[in-house]
Amino acid sequence: MAGRVDGKAAVVMGGGQTPGETIGNGRATAEVLAREGASVLVVDREMDRAEETVRAIKEAGGTAEAFAADVRSEEDMRRTVAICIERWGRIDILHNNVGMSLALGDASATDLDVETWDRIFEVNLRGMWLACKWAIPEMQRQGGGSIVNVSSMAARSNYPYVGYKTTKVGVVGLTEHIAGQYAKDNIRANVILPGLMNTPMAIEPRAQLTGDRQQVIEERNARVPLGKKMGSGWDIAYAALYLHSDEAGFVSGVSLPVDGAAGVGR
Ligand SMILES: NC(=O)c1ccc[n+]([C@@H]2O[C@H](COP(=O)([O-])OP(=O)(O)OC[C@H]3O[C@@H](n4cnc5c(N)ncnc54)[C@H](O)[C@@H]3O)[C@@H](O)[C@H]2O)c1
């Protein structure tokens, strides 16, 4: 049976993951796209993390290659797209997953310093734009493509750290711009807004801060309306799979919450 993204060439930025006990959004997305028939270029600043994802994909019989690149570098983004074209002749899917908050030293509007503000913008927002900047011309040439930019429900809620909050709102603006401007080229662009997730990126820094992982998990589970349980990287991956597949062929410019009803009414 054909996979849902059979024959497509995909780039997953941030396709490795923060070490931890569960699967991250980026790794799960790379694995699901590969399982459904895509050839996946797994891109990460940390090559060993990308290679770990590729290993899992290959063990499951999929096609993937690891590539080390930093979304802060325009040259790296240019090369990433070029490598995908070199390997598979096209780029059908661009999945922009890189994003950080506490790990970059984020803080409240009054506590943040200028260098940290710039650093967060460089990673969370400028990096997504740079990847789009180099992927879009190829998608135009080949007659279309799908872009998903990963934001956060922080964009729609009262979030304590200004860098993350502001860049994640920016991701929505960037994506809507692309959806509107390049619709004529059959390029779709959508946002995923993850809510409270049980992923290493969310759990590990907070567990380190409090010294009690179980308490962090229980407290976050309690805040999720649907089943009183956080989502997993797989929940984000399946939303991404739909948006990147031809099933979503008439869906562009939307921001899809994957948050267990936490954002109802927002
Ligand atoms: N995990 C959550 O709970 C949660 C909640 C809301 C939103 N999100 C969003 O989901 C995305 C990430 O989720 P995840 O679970 O995959 O995180 P993750 O930390 O497990 O994976 C992100 C990967 O990006 C890589 N990376 C970091 N900086 C990079 C750079 N400059 N260039 C290239 N690669 C870089 C990291 O090495 C890591 O492997 C982010 O956009 C985040 O804001 C996550």
The ligand as an SDF file (V2000), in Angstrom:
LIG
                    3D

 44 48  0  0  0  0  0  0  0  0999 V2000
    8.5240   19.8720   22.9710 N   0  0  0  0  0  0  0  0  0  0  0  0
    7.5630   20.6650   23.4360 C   0  0  0  0  0  0  0  0  0  0  0  0
    7.0330   20.4730   24.4980 O   0  0  0  0  0  0  0  0  0  0  0  0
    7.1230   21.8310   22.6260 C   0  0  0  0  0  0  0  0  0  0  0  0
    6.0060   22.5810   22.9910 C   0  0  0  0  0  0  0  0  0  0  0  0
    5.6490   23.6660   22.1740 C   0  0  0  0  0  0  0  0  0  0  0  0
    6.3810   23.9270   21.0310 C   0  0  0  0  0  0  0  0  0  0  0  0
    7.4650   23.1580   20.7340 N   0  0  0  0  0  0  0  0  0  0  0  0
    8.2570   23.4540   19.5420 C   0  0  0  0  0  0  0  0  0  0  0  0
    8.6370   22.2230   18.9180 O   0  0  0  0  0  0  0  0  0  0  0  0
    9.9330   22.3490   18.3600 C   0  0  0  0  0  0  0  0  0  0  0  0
   10.9560   21.3880   18.9080 C   0  0  0  0  0  0  0  0  0  0  0  0
   10.4460   20.3110   19.5490 O   0  0  0  0  0  0  0  0  0  0  0  0
   11.3240   18.9970   19.7760 P   0  0  0  0  0  0  0  0  0  0  0  0
   10.5830   18.2070   20.7660 O   0  0  0  0  0  0  0  0  0  0  0  0
   11.6680   18.3810   18.4830 O   0  0  0  0  0  0  0  0  0  0  0  0
   12.6880   19.6120   20.4140 O   0  0  0  0  0  0  0  0  0  0  0  0
   14.1190   18.9460   20.5320 P   0  0  0  0  0  0  0  0  0  0  0  0
   14.9250   19.8880   21.3630 O   0  0  0  0  0  0  0  0  0  0  0  0
   14.0130   17.5360   20.9820 O   0  0  0  0  0  0  0  0  0  0  0  0
   14.7010   18.9330   19.0300 O   0  0  0  0  0  0  0  0  0  0  0  0
   15.1520   20.0790   18.3970 C   0  0  0  0  0  0  0  0  0  0  0  0
   16.4550   19.8030   17.6870 C   0  0  0  0  0  0  0  0  0  0  0  0
   16.9050   21.0310   17.0920 O   0  0  0  0  0  0  0  0  0  0  0  0
   18.3110   21.0700   17.1550 C   0  0  0  0  0  0  0  0  0  0  0  0
   18.7800   22.4520   17.0660 N   0  0  0  0  0  0  0  0  0  0  0  0
   18.8160   23.3830   18.0440 C   0  0  0  0  0  0  0  0  0  0  0  0
   19.3390   24.5180   17.5900 N   0  0  0  0  0  0  0  0  0  0  0  0
   19.6380   24.3030   16.2900 C   0  0  0  0  0  0  0  0  0  0  0  0
   20.2120   25.1110   15.2790 C   0  0  0  0  0  0  0  0  0  0  0  0
   20.6010   26.3700   15.5330 N   0  0  0  0  0  0  0  0  0  0  0  0
   20.3870   24.5940   14.0430 N   0  0  0  0  0  0  0  0  0  0  0  0
   20.0200   23.3110   13.7910 C   0  0  0  0  0  0  0  0  0  0  0  0
   19.4890   22.4910   14.7090 N   0  0  0  0  0  0  0  0  0  0  0  0
   19.2920   22.9950   15.9530 C   0  0  0  0  0  0  0  0  0  0  0  0
   18.6530   20.4280   18.4790 C   0  0  0  0  0  0  0  0  0  0  0  0
   19.9820   19.9140   18.4710 O   0  0  0  0  0  0  0  0  0  0  0  0
   17.5870   19.3450   18.6100 C   0  0  0  0  0  0  0  0  0  0  0  0
   18.0730   18.0730   18.2210 O   0  0  0  0  0  0  0  0  0  0  0  0
   10.3660   23.7730   18.6520 C   0  0  0  0  0  0  0  0  0  0  0  0
   10.0460   24.6190   17.5770 O   0  0  0  0  0  0  0  0  0  0  0  0
    9.5700   24.1140   19.8780 C   0  0  0  0  0  0  0  0  0  0  0  0
    9.4470   25.4860   20.0860 O   0  0  0  0  0  0  0  0  0  0  0  0
    7.8440   22.1330   21.5070 C   0  0  0  0  0  0  0  0  0  0  0  0
  1  2  1  0
  2  3  2  0
  2  4  1  0
  4  5  1  0
  4 44  2  0
  5  6  2  0
  6  7  1  0
  7  8  2  0
  8  9  1  0
  8 44  1  0
  9 10  1  0
  9 42  1  0
 10 11  1  0
 11 12  1  0
 11 40  1  0
 12 13  1  0
 13 14  1  0
 14 15  2  0
 14 16  1  0
 14 17  1  0
 17 18  1  0
 18 19  2  0
 18 20  1  0
 18 21  1  0
 21 22  1  0
 22 23  1  0
 23 24  1  0
 23 38  1  0
 24 25  1  0
 25 26  1  0
 25 36  1  0
 26 27  1  0
 26 35  1  0
 27 28  2  0
 28 29  1  0
 29 30  1  0
 29 35  2  0
 30 31  1  0
 30 32  2  0
 32 33  1  0
 33 34  2  0
 34 35  1  0
 36 37  1  0
 36 38  1  0
 38 39  1  0
 40 41  1  0
 40 42  1  0
 42 43  1  0
M  CHG  2   8   1  16  -1
M  END
$$$$
